[in-house]
Amino acid sequence: MKNIAVGLATLPFLATGAVAAQPEPWQYRFQPAVTSIMHEIAWFEEYTLWFIVPITILVMVLLGWCMLRFRASANPTPSRTSHNTAIEVIWTVGPVIILLFLAVPSFQLLTAQYTPKEEPALTIKATGVQWYWDYEYQLEEPLSFSSLLLQEGDRPGSGKEDMAAYPRLLAVDNEVVVPVNTTVRVLVTASDVIHAFAMPAFGVKVDAVPGRINETWFKAEKEGLYYGQCSELCGKDHAFMPIAIRVVAQDQYDTWVAAAREDVDGANKALMAAIEAKTKVAAAAQ
């Protein structure tokens, strides 16, 4: 009974099957990682701190020591020494060694970001437009739609009244839908000015340049709804150009694709209903 009560208590939050990663008030860390690349990025950030923090402390200590030890009142006759071989060797060799320790994992991460471990099973073209995104699924029967910022007055009609799951200025009318544990290739371009396709939880950020196609990829490990934004200043409505990707089970994705070819809005509502039903069953089983 206790488990059922806990499940029902969290049901309003989970009913949409939605919130997986999004910006939080006063957030100073990364969003929870949901891809292998983002896990590596988070690890690399923590790894570099083991170098940054001691170096910062050392430099502050050296500055303080120099200011106290060699101030005019304590050292009225300054030394005229112009060279110190030992010090010059240390400050040359030391940084080179540190840079090697940073460069090797950095290059490994950069290589991984551009080299999927397997052939992508799905390719989506994302085109930045002032100020929304056009998406094209490159399937045997192509599927395309536009994704715009969800207007407050459209929330009731779209079933997106839950502000926790569909936050202001991040929710969109049509989310990108992809299957979980599937390698997805994203071809990124723009139709007017430079935009940027960024999804923090996926470790993805790539420029959308008119007349050029950039490529990135991700493999989401967890179902849910993830939010990003255009990350290149692109005009007066730059701040109102969100990105939303919904990661679902393979069967739910297949059903959505089949329905979306005829009616994207209807397919989205049917998918939301299926996720809600699945979540209720999971909560009741706890």
Secondary structure, DSSP 8 states (H G I E B T S, - for coil): -HHHHHHHHTHHHHTTS-EEE---TT--S-----SHHHHHHHHHHHHHHHHHHHHHHHHHHHHHHHHHHTSTTT-SS-------HHHHHHHHHHHHHHHHHHHHHHHHHHHHHT--SS--SEEEEEEEETTEEEEEE-SSS-EEEEE-B--GGGHHHHT---TTTS-TTT-BSS-EEEETT--EEEEEEESSS-EEEEEGGGTEEEEE-BT--EEEEE---S-EEEEEEE-S--STTGGG-EEEEEEE-HHHHHHHHHHHTT-HHHHHHHHHHHHHHHHHHHHHT-
